[in-house]
Amino acid sequence: MADLNRRGFMLAAGITGMALGIGSASASARPARTTLEVAAQPEAGEGYRRLIAGPGWPQVVRTELAVADPGRIDRRVPITAFTQFTDMHVTDAQSPARFEYLHPLAGGAFRPQETLGALAAAHLVQRVNELRTGPVTGAPMAFMITTGDSTDNHEFAELDWYFAVLNGGRIAQNTGAAHYEGVQDSGDPLYWHPEGGVEDRFREAGFPVLPGLLTDALRPFASPGLDIPWYAVFGNHDNSVMGTLADQVIPRVNDWYTGDRKIIGRDEREAAAVAQMLHGTREASGQMVLGGDTVVRTVTPDERRHPFTTEQFITAHLDEANTGPGPIGHGFDAADPKPYYTFRIAPGVTGIAMDSTNTAGLAEGSLGLTQYRWLQDVLTRGSSTYYDELGRKQSRHGTDELFVLFSHHTSDTMTALWPDFRSPGEARVGGDRVVRLLQRFPNVLTWVNGHTHRNTITPHAADEPERGFWEINTASHVDFPQLARTIEIADNRDGTLSLFTTLIEADSPYQADYDDRSPAGLAALYRELSFNDPHTDLSQLGAHTDRNTELLVPGRLPI
């Protein structure tokens, strides 16, 4: 995978695998370029439903932070456009180090579509390649940034698939044996068994019987890879067991990942205790995770399931074999390999990528004090005017920059203030304090993040209007509605800027025949299964004010 360029690979893939095509004979019409035009919706009825093309979502102008002058449309000058992926959760669905048996208590523990995640993400890549420009301003698409939880369980196998999806390459989303060895052919009625033979909970809810699906899901396919540079942000699922437990609390954690003992069921009271532990309401215990009254199946061991560390995540991005369309390191710097960094978005615009994860924080996050001080220094050096902690206006000589911040966690999910195992002596800073810091710098435009699997756009207003900024939170690509977001910045030449946010869907049909096992057909099934998952929460779509928007903010591009 690593040393094949995309074009050379695609030639080989025609022989050894299946490449993403423009469609298949059985697939319905593909989605439009963005959700401004068309968006997925279910067929009429109740129970298990298939998806069809529905009306697009409107673009809503939001003026909580600045007034919208009608003349801005004629004066507007595009600055840049980029795309955000978040929470792809590329999953090794057969790994022993999973908690699928918890899904009645925690829906994300098992998803009926999880064996198809890498293939569906490749169709999201294809959509971005087809888009090419910002859908509102027409500015060329400059880059993509993935705001964390790119892997589901911080395994090297998942990391390899993630690179292949984004850089281009051949992927078989499979570990262990050549055949499937997960919970979906275990005979346990707790899980959907697509091959049939089990009256499971999902079949009772109307899920179809799809013979051969598990075999087809493991077949190799070719991702086209992005045509634009991309950057990476660290998420909690990229550094801890299922995004919740620090590796340090599990005895012989590496042996658990790479071993042959997979727990597929357990006593309900013990399952509830494990769920409480993962939610932080019960003390973490390795014995509770691995012991007790369990149902176990033997699986084929695989060293590729070995978990990676923060340092190994960064090192993998710096490997020239994983550069793809660039840049080398995807934001991480070999000379100073921290999990946070800055990068140039456009002339006068700086991106700030933060590491909001806390390995001792269960799913929630925070910033280490060292990173917080680094962030304050970056903002100060790029601002000729700012406010100190007492609200006093300060001035300094220097060049002004506009700032766009990125992290995995949202401001209100950065609540884990106990010490991180990676820097046990360091104090932590919560999201509320980060918001107050950003409001001291008028040049901050927006903070873009993920984690919640929900579309939410929040104005952070301040007493002085120029100190307000927008927080843009985007839904995941693992749970319905499975969206990415384009963000465009334009200077209105009237003392305001506009941030255009437009949601996009993967380039796959809304519906395909069940016997269509082409990449497009399987990607369509991925979306359909995710909609029908009993744990799906349609409120994660957000209101129209959280989807396609124009966000007005005071400021202009520095001259």
C-alpha positions as CSV (number, residue, x, y, z in Angstrom):
1,M,0.0,0.0,0.0
2,A,2.5,2.5,1.2
3,D,4.9,2.7,-1.8
4,L,2.4,2.6,-4.6
5,N,1.3,5.9,-6.1
6,R,-2.4,6.3,-6.8
7,R,-2.3,6.0,-10.6
8,G,-0.1,3.0,-10.6
9,F,-2.3,1.4,-8.0
10,M,-5.5,1.9,-9.8
11,L,-4.1,0.0,-12.8
12,A,-3.3,-2.9,-10.6
13,A,-6.6,-2.8,-8.8
14,G,-8.5,-3.6,-12.0
15,I,-6.9,-7.0,-11.7
16,T,-6.6,-7.7,-8.0
17,G,-9.6,-5.9,-6.5
18,M,-12.6,-3.7,-7.2
19,A,-12.2,0.0,-7.8
20,L,-14.8,2.6,-6.9
21,G,-16.8,3.2,-10.1
22,I,-19.2,6.0,-11.1
23,G,-22.0,3.6,-10.4
24,S,-23.5,0.3,-11.3
25,A,-26.4,-0.9,-13.4
26,S,-28.6,-1.5,-10.4
27,A,-27.8,1.7,-8.5
28,S,-30.2,4.6,-8.4
29,A,-29.2,8.1,-9.2
30,R,-26.2,9.4,-7.2
31,P,-26.5,12.3,-4.8
32,A,-26.1,15.8,-6.0
33,R,-22.9,17.7,-5.3
34,T,-24.1,19.1,-1.9
35,T,-27.1,19.0,0.4
36,L,-28.1,22.4,-0.8
37,E,-29.6,20.4,-3.8
38,V,-30.6,17.0,-2.5
39,A,-30.3,15.1,0.8
40,A,-31.2,11.5,1.9
41,Q,-34.5,10.9,3.4
42,P,-36.4,7.6,4.2
43,E,-39.3,6.2,2.2
44,A,-42.7,6.7,3.7
45,G,-43.8,4.3,6.3
46,E,-42.6,2.8,9.6
47,G,-40.1,0.2,10.7
48,Y,-37.1,-0.6,8.5
49,R,-37.1,1.8,5.6
50,R,-34.9,2.4,2.5
51,L,-33.6,5.8,1.6
52,I,-34.5,8.0,-1.3
53,A,-33.5,11.5,-2.6
54,G,-35.2,14.2,-0.6
55,P,-35.2,18.0,-0.9
56,G,-32.1,19.9,-0.2
57,W,-31.6,21.9,2.9
58,P,-31.7,25.7,2.7
59,Q,-28.8,28.1,3.4
60,V,-29.6,30.0,6.5
61,V,-28.0,33.4,7.2
62,R,-27.0,33.8,10.8
63,T,-26.4,37.3,12.2
64,E,-25.9,36.7,16.0
65,L,-22.4,38.1,15.8
66,A,-22.6,40.7,12.9
67,V,-25.2,42.5,10.8
68,A,-25.7,41.2,7.2
69,D,-25.5,44.1,4.7
70,P,-27.5,43.2,1.6
71,G,-24.7,44.8,-0.6
72,R,-22.1,42.3,0.7
73,I,-23.1,39.8,-2.0
74,D,-21.8,42.0,-4.8
75,R,-18.7,43.1,-2.8
76,R,-17.7,39.6,-1.5
77,V,-14.2,38.4,-2.2
78,P,-13.5,34.6,-1.6
79,I,-10.5,33.9,0.6
80,T,-10.4,30.1,0.8
81,A,-12.4,26.9,0.9
82,F,-11.7,23.6,2.7
83,T,-13.5,20.4,3.8
84,Q,-13.8,18.8,7.2
85,F,-14.1,15.1,7.7
86,T,-14.7,13.9,11.3
87,D,-15.3,10.7,13.2
88,M,-14.8,8.3,10.4
89,H,-14.2,5.5,12.9
90,V,-12.6,3.1,10.4
91,T,-13.2,-0.1,12.3
92,D,-11.6,-3.5,12.7
93,A,-14.9,-5.2,13.3
94,Q,-13.4,-8.5,14.3
95,S,-10.9,-7.3,16.9
96,P,-11.0,-9.0,20.3
97,A,-10.5,-5.6,22.0
98,R,-14.1,-4.4,21.5
99,F,-17.3,-4.2,23.7
100,E,-20.0,-5.1,21.1
101,Y,-22.1,-6.8,23.9
102,L,-22.7,-3.4,25.4
103,H,-24.7,-2.1,22.4
104,P,-28.1,-2.2,24.2
105,L,-26.5,0.1,26.8
106,A,-24.2,2.1,24.5
107,G,-25.2,2.1,20.8
108,G,-21.7,2.9,19.4
109,A,-20.4,-0.4,20.8
110,F,-21.8,-2.2,17.7
111,R,-23.1,-0.9,14.4
112,P,-24.7,-3.1,11.8
113,Q,-22.8,-1.3,9.0
114,E,-19.3,-1.4,10.6
115,T,-17.7,-3.9,8.3
116,L,-18.3,-1.4,5.4
117,G,-16.8,1.8,6.9
118,A,-13.6,2.1,5.0
119,L,-15.4,1.6,1.6
120,A,-18.0,4.2,2.5
121,A,-15.3,6.7,3.5
122,A,-13.7,6.2,0.2
123,H,-16.9,7.3,-1.4
124,L,-16.8,10.4,0.7
125,V,-13.2,11.0,-0.7
126,Q,-14.6,10.6,-4.2
127,R,-17.3,13.2,-3.4
128,V,-14.7,15.8,-2.4
129,N,-12.6,15.0,-5.5
130,E,-15.7,15.7,-7.7
131,L,-16.6,18.9,-5.8
132,R,-13.2,20.6,-6.5
133,T,-14.4,24.1,-5.4
134,G,-16.4,25.7,-2.7
135,P,-20.1,25.3,-3.6
136,V,-21.0,28.9,-2.7
137,T,-18.0,31.1,-3.5
138,G,-16.3,28.9,-6.1
139,A,-13.0,29.2,-4.4
140,P,-10.7,26.2,-5.2
141,M,-10.9,23.5,-2.5
142,A,-7.6,24.0,-0.7
143,F,-7.4,21.1,1.7
144,M,-9.3,18.6,3.8
145,I,-8.8,18.2,7.6
146,T,-10.1,15.3,9.6
147,T,-10.9,16.3,13.1
148,G,-10.2,13.0,14.9
149,D,-11.6,9.6,15.6
150,S,-10.3,8.5,12.2
151,T,-9.8,5.0,13.7
152,D,-12.2,3.3,16.0
153,N,-9.9,1.5,18.4
154,H,-6.4,2.9,17.7
155,E,-5.1,-0.3,16.0
156,F,-2.4,-0.3,13.4
157,A,-4.7,-2.2,11.0
158,E,-7.2,0.6,11.2
159,L,-4.5,3.2,10.8
160,D,-3.3,1.5,7.6
161,W,-6.9,1.5,6.2
162,Y,-7.3,5.2,7.1
163,F,-4.1,6.1,5.1
164,A,-5.3,4.0,2.2
165,V,-8.7,5.7,2.2
166,L,-7.3,9.2,2.2
167,N,-4.1,8.7,0.1
168,G,-5.4,6.1,-2.3
169,G,-4.8,2.4,-2.3
170,R,-6.1,-1.1,-2.0
171,I,-8.0,-2.0,1.1
172,A,-9.4,-5.2,2.5
173,Q,-11.1,-4.3,5.8
174,N,-10.2,-7.6,7.4
175,T,-7.9,-9.0,10.0
176,G,-7.3,-12.5,11.3
177,A,-8.6,-15.2,9.0
178,A,-9.5,-14.9,5.4
179,H,-13.1,-15.3,6.4
180,Y,-15.2,-13.3,8.9
181,E,-14.8,-14.0,12.6
182,G,-16.8,-11.3,14.4
183,V,-20.1,-11.1,16.2
184,Q,-22.3,-11.0,13.1
185,D,-21.9,-14.8,12.5
186,S,-21.7,-15.8,16.2
187,G,-25.3,-17.0,16.5
188,D,-25.9,-14.6,19.4
189,P,-29.3,-12.9,18.8
190,L,-27.9,-9.6,20.2
191,Y,-26.4,-8.8,16.8
192,W,-27.6,-8.6,13.2
193,H,-26.7,-11.7,11.2
194,P,-26.9,-10.7,7.6
195,E,-26.5,-14.3,6.4
196,G,-29.7,-15.3,8.2
197,G,-30.2,-18.4,10.3
198,V,-30.7,-16.4,13.5
199,E,-33.9,-14.6,14.6
200,D,-31.9,-11.8,16.1
201,R,-33.0,-8.4,17.4
202,F,-32.3,-6.7,14.1
203,R,-34.2,-9.2,12.0
204,E,-37.2,-8.6,14.4
205,A,-36.9,-4.9,13.5
206,G,-37.1,-5.6,9.8
207,F,-33.4,-5.9,8.8
208,P,-33.0,-7.9,5.6
209,V,-31.2,-11.3,5.1
210,L,-28.3,-10.7,2.7
211,P,-26.5,-13.9,2.0
212,G,-22.8,-13.5,1.2
213,L,-22.6,-9.9,2.6
214,L,-19.8,-10.6,5.1
215,T,-17.7,-12.2,2.5
216,D,-18.3,-9.3,0.1
217,A,-17.5,-6.8,2.9
218,L,-14.1,-8.3,3.3
219,R,-13.2,-8.2,-0.4
220,P,-10.4,-5.8,-1.5
221,F,-11.4,-2.5,-3.1
222,A,-9.5,0.6,-4.3
223,S,-9.9,4.0,-2.8
224,P,-9.1,6.8,-5.3
225,G,-7.4,9.0,-2.6
226,L,-7.9,12.7,-2.2
227,D,-6.7,15.0,-4.9
228,I,-6.0,17.8,-2.4
229,P,-3.7,18.0,0.6
230,W,-5.0,16.9,4.0
231,Y,-4.3,17.5,7.6
232,A,-5.0,15.4,10.7
233,V,-6.2,16.0,14.3
234,F,-6.1,13.5,17.1
235,G,-9.3,12.0,18.6
236,N,-10.0,10.0,21.7
237,H,-10.6,6.8,19.7
238,D,-7.2,7.4,18.2
239,N,-5.5,7.0,21.5
240,S,-7.4,4.8,23.9
241,V,-9.4,1.5,24.1
242,M,-12.7,2.2,22.2
243,G,-12.1,5.8,22.9
244,T,-12.8,5.5,26.6
245,L,-10.3,3.5,28.6
246,A,-6.6,4.3,28.9
247,D,-4.4,1.4,27.9
248,Q,-2.7,1.7,31.3
249,V,-5.8,0.3,33.1
250,I,-5.9,-2.9,31.1
251,P,-3.4,-5.6,32.1
252,R,-1.4,-7.0,29.1
253,V,-3.5,-4.8,26.8
254,N,-1.4,-5.6,23.7
255,D,-2.0,-9.3,24.3
256,W,-5.7,-8.7,24.5
257,Y,-5.7,-6.9,21.1
258,T,-3.6,-9.4,19.3
259,G,-4.8,-12.6,21.0
260,D,-7.4,-15.2,20.1
261,R,-10.0,-14.6,22.8
262,K,-13.0,-12.5,21.8
263,I,-15.8,-11.8,24.2
264,I,-19.1,-11.7,22.4
265,G,-21.5,-11.8,25.3
266,R,-21.7,-11.7,29.1
267,D,-23.9,-11.6,32.1
268,E,-26.2,-8.6,32.0
269,R,-25.2,-7.4,35.4
270,E,-21.6,-7.5,34.5
271,A,-22.3,-5.8,31.2
272,A,-24.0,-3.0,33.1
273,A,-21.0,-2.7,35.4
274,V,-18.7,-2.4,32.4
275,A,-20.9,0.3,30.9
276,Q,-20.8,2.2,34.1
277,M,-17.1,2.0,34.1
278,L,-16.9,3.4,30.5
279,H,-19.2,6.2,31.4
280,G,-17.0,7.1,34.4
281,T,-19.6,6.3,37.1
282,R,-17.6,3.3,38.3
283,E,-13.9,2.8,38.9
284,A,-12.1,1.4,35.9
285,S,-10.9,-2.2,36.3
286,G,-9.0,-4.4,33.9
287,Q,-10.5,-7.5,35.6
288,M,-14.0,-6.2,34.9
289,V,-13.1,-5.8,31.2
290,L,-11.6,-9.2,30.7
291,G,-13.0,-11.4,33.4
292,G,-16.4,-12.6,34.8
293,D,-19.2,-14.7,33.3
294,T,-18.5,-14.3,29.5
295,V,-19.3,-16.0,26.2
296,V,-16.1,-16.2,24.2
297,R,-15.3,-17.3,20.7
298,T,-11.8,-18.1,19.4
299,V,-10.6,-15.9,16.6
300,T,-7.4,-15.9,14.5
301,P,-4.7,-13.8,16.2
302,D,-3.3,-10.9,14.2
303,E,-0.3,-8.6,15.1
304,R,-1.8,-5.9,12.9
305,R,-4.3,-5.3,15.7
306,H,-1.6,-4.0,18.0
307,P,-2.7,-0.6,19.4
308,F,-0.6,2.5,18.5
309,T,0.5,5.3,20.8
310,T,0.3,9.1,20.2
311,E,3.9,9.1,19.2
312,Q,3.4,6.3,16.7
313,F,0.3,8.0,15.2
314,I,2.5,11.1,14.5
315,T,5.4,9.0,13.2
316,A,3.1,7.2,10.8
317,H,1.9,10.6,9.4
318,L,5.5,11.7,9.0
319,D,6.4,8.5,7.0
320,E,7.0,9.5,3.4
321,A,5.1,6.4,2.3
322,N,1.9,7.9,3.8
323,T,2.3,11.4,2.3
324,G,-0.2,10.9,-0.6
325,P,-1.3,14.3,-1.9
326,G,0.7,15.9,1.0
327,P,1.9,17.7,2.9
328,I,4.6,15.5,4.5
329,G,3.4,14.9,8.0
330,H,-0.2,16.1,7.3
331,G,0.5,19.0,9.7
332,F,2.8,17.2,12.2
333,D,6.4,18.4,12.2
334,A,9.3,16.0,12.4
335,A,11.5,18.7,14.0
336,D,9.0,19.2,16.8
337,P,6.7,16.2,16.8
338,K,3.9,17.5,19.0
339,P,0.2,16.5,18.5
340,Y,-0.7,20.1,17.9
341,Y,0.6,22.5,15.3
342,T,-0.2,25.5,13.0
343,F,-0.4,25.6,9.3
344,R,-1.1,28.2,6.5
345,I,-4.6,28.1,5.2
346,A,-4.4,31.2,2.9
347,P,-2.4,34.4,2.9
348,G,-3.3,36.1,6.2
349,V,-5.2,33.0,7.6
350,T,-3.6,30.5,10.0
351,G,-5.0,27.2,11.0
352,I,-4.4,25.9,14.5
353,A,-4.8,22.2,15.1
354,M,-5.1,21.2,18.8
355,D,-4.9,17.9,20.6
356,S,-8.0,17.9,22.9
357,T,-7.6,14.3,24.0
358,N,-7.0,13.2,27.6
359,T,-6.1,9.5,28.0
360,A,-7.4,9.5,31.5
361,G,-10.5,11.4,30.5
362,L,-12.7,8.6,29.3
363,A,-14.4,10.0,26.2
364,E,-14.1,13.6,27.1
365,G,-11.1,16.0,26.6
366,S,-9.1,19.0,27.7
367,L,-5.9,20.8,26.9
368,G,-2.6,20.4,28.8
369,L,-1.4,23.6,30.3
370,T,1.7,23.6,28.1
371,Q,-0.5,23.4,25.0
372,Y,-2.8,26.1,26.3
373,R,0.1,28.5,26.8
374,W,1.4,27.6,23.3
375,L,-2.1,28.5,21.9
376,Q,-2.1,31.8,23.8
377,D,1.4,32.6,22.4
378,V,0.3,31.7,18.8
379,L,-2.7,34.0,19.1
380,T,-0.7,36.8,20.6
381,R,2.0,36.7,18.0
382,G,-0.6,37.0,15.2
383,S,-2.6,39.9,16.7
384,S,-1.7,43.6,16.9
385,T,-4.7,44.1,19.2
386,Y,-6.0,41.8,21.8
387,Y,-7.4,41.8,25.4
388,D,-5.6,40.5,28.5
389,E,-7.2,38.3,31.2
390,L,-8.6,41.4,32.9
391,G,-10.3,42.6,29.8
392,R,-7.9,45.4,29.1
393,K,-7.1,46.2,25.5
394,Q,-3.5,45.6,24.5
395,S,-1.6,46.6,21.4
396,R,1.7,45.4,19.9
397,H,3.7,45.8,16.7
398,G,3.2,42.8,14.4
399,T,1.3,41.4,11.5
400,D,-2.4,40.5,12.0
401,E,-3.6,37.0,11.1
402,L,-7.1,35.5,11.0
403,F,-7.3,32.3,12.9
404,V,-9.3,29.1,12.3
405,L,-9.0,26.5,15.1
406,F,-9.5,22.7,14.8
407,S,-9.9,20.1,17.5
408,H,-11.7,16.8,18.1
409,H,-13.7,17.8,21.1
410,T,-16.2,20.6,21.4
411,S,-15.9,23.3,24.0
412,D,-18.6,21.7,26.2
413,T,-17.1,18.2,26.0
414,M,-13.7,19.4,27.3
415,T,-14.4,18.6,30.9
416,A,-11.8,16.0,31.8
417,L,-9.5,17.9,34.1
418,W,-7.6,15.0,35.8
419,P,-4.0,14.5,34.6
420,D,-3.3,12.8,31.3
421,F,-1.3,9.5,31.5
422,R,1.0,11.0,28.9
423,S,2.0,14.0,31.1
424,P,0.9,13.0,34.6
425,G,2.3,16.1,36.4
426,E,0.6,18.7,34.1
427,A,-2.5,20.6,34.9
428,R,-5.4,20.5,32.4
429,V,-7.6,23.3,31.0
430,G,-11.3,22.9,30.2
431,G,-13.3,24.1,27.2
432,D,-14.9,27.0,29.0
433,R,-11.4,28.5,29.7
434,V,-10.4,27.9,26.1
435,V,-13.5,29.8,25.0
436,R,-12.6,32.7,27.2
437,L,-9.1,32.7,25.8
438,L,-10.3,32.8,22.2
439,Q,-12.7,35.7,23.0
440,R,-9.6,37.8,24.0
441,F,-8.5,37.8,20.3
442,P,-10.6,39.6,17.7
443,N,-8.8,37.7,14.9
444,V,-10.4,34.3,15.8
445,L,-13.1,33.5,13.3
446,T,-14.1,29.9,14.2
447,W,-13.4,26.7,16.1
448,V,-14.2,23.6,14.0
449,N,-14.6,20.2,15.7
450,G,-16.4,16.8,15.9
451,H,-16.8,14.2,18.7
452,T,-20.5,14.6,19.3
453,H,-21.6,13.0,16.0
454,R,-24.0,16.0,15.8
455,N,-24.4,19.1,13.6
456,T,-24.4,22.1,15.9
457,I,-23.3,25.7,15.2
458,T,-22.8,27.9,18.3
459,P,-22.1,31.7,18.4
460,H,-19.7,32.7,21.2
461,A,-20.6,36.3,21.6
462,A,-18.7,38.8,23.7
463,D,-19.3,42.3,25.2
464,E,-17.2,43.8,22.4
465,P,-18.8,42.4,19.1
466,E,-15.4,42.0,17.4
467,R,-14.4,39.4,20.1
468,G,-17.1,36.9,19.1
469,F,-16.5,33.7,17.1
470,W,-18.4,30.7,15.8
471,E,-18.0,27.1,16.9
472,I,-18.8,24.7,14.1
473,N,-19.5,21.1,15.2
474,T,-20.1,18.5,12.5
475,A,-21.8,15.1,12.6
476,S,-19.8,11.9,12.0
477,H,-19.3,9.6,9.0
478,V,-20.0,6.5,11.1
479,D,-23.5,7.2,12.3
480,F,-26.4,8.6,10.3
481,P,-26.5,11.2,8.8
482,Q,-22.9,10.5,7.7
483,L,-21.9,13.9,6.5
484,A,-18.8,16.0,5.9
485,R,-18.8,19.8,5.8
486,T,-17.2,22.3,3.4
487,I,-16.3,25.7,4.9
488,E,-15.7,28.8,2.8
489,I,-14.3,32.1,4.0
490,A,-15.1,35.3,2.2
491,D,-14.3,39.0,2.9
492,N,-17.5,41.1,2.5
493,R,-15.4,44.4,2.3
494,D,-17.6,46.0,4.9
495,G,-15.9,45.1,8.1
496,T,-17.4,41.6,8.2
497,L,-16.5,38.2,6.9
498,S,-18.8,35.3,5.9
499,L,-18.2,31.7,6.7
500,F,-20.3,29.4,4.5
501,T,-20.9,25.9,5.9
502,T,-22.3,23.3,3.5
503,L,-22.9,19.7,4.3
504,I,-22.0,17.0,1.8
505,E,-22.9,13.3,1.5
506,A,-20.7,10.5,0.2
507,D,-20.7,9.9,-3.5
508,S,-22.8,6.7,-3.4
509,P,-26.5,5.9,-4.3
510,Y,-29.2,6.4,-1.7
511,Q,-30.5,3.0,-2.7
512,A,-29.2,-0.1,-4.6
513,D,-30.5,-3.6,-5.2
514,Y,-29.5,-5.9,-2.4
515,D,-27.8,-8.2,-4.9
516,D,-25.6,-5.3,-6.0
517,R,-22.3,-5.9,-4.2
518,S,-20.3,-3.4,-6.2
519,P,-18.5,-0.7,-4.1
520,A,-21.3,1.7,-4.9
521,G,-23.9,-0.8,-3.9
522,L,-22.2,-1.6,-0.6
523,A,-21.6,2.0,0.2
524,A,-25.3,2.6,-0.4
525,L,-26.1,-0.2,2.0
526,Y,-23.8,1.3,4.6
527,R,-25.9,4.5,4.7
528,E,-29.2,2.5,4.7
529,L,-28.1,0.3,7.6
530,S,-26.9,3.3,9.6
531,F,-30.3,5.0,9.2
532,N,-32.1,1.9,10.4
533,D,-29.8,1.2,13.3
534,P,-32.1,1.1,16.4
535,H,-29.7,3.5,18.1
536,T,-29.9,6.1,15.4
537,D,-30.7,9.6,16.8
538,L,-32.2,11.8,14.0
539,S,-31.7,14.9,16.2
540,Q,-28.0,14.5,15.2
541,L,-28.9,16.1,11.9
542,G,-29.3,19.4,13.9
543,A,-31.7,22.2,13.0
544,H,-31.5,23.9,9.6
545,T,-29.5,26.6,11.4
546,D,-26.8,24.0,12.1
547,R,-26.5,22.7,8.6
548,N,-26.0,24.9,5.5
549,T,-25.3,28.4,6.7
550,E,-23.8,31.8,6.1
551,L,-22.2,32.9,9.4
552,L,-21.4,36.6,9.7
553,V,-18.5,37.6,11.9
554,P,-16.8,41.0,12.4
555,G,-13.4,41.4,10.7
556,R,-11.7,41.5,7.4
557,L,-8.6,40.0,5.7
558,P,-5.6,42.0,6.9
559,I,-4.1,44.2,4.3
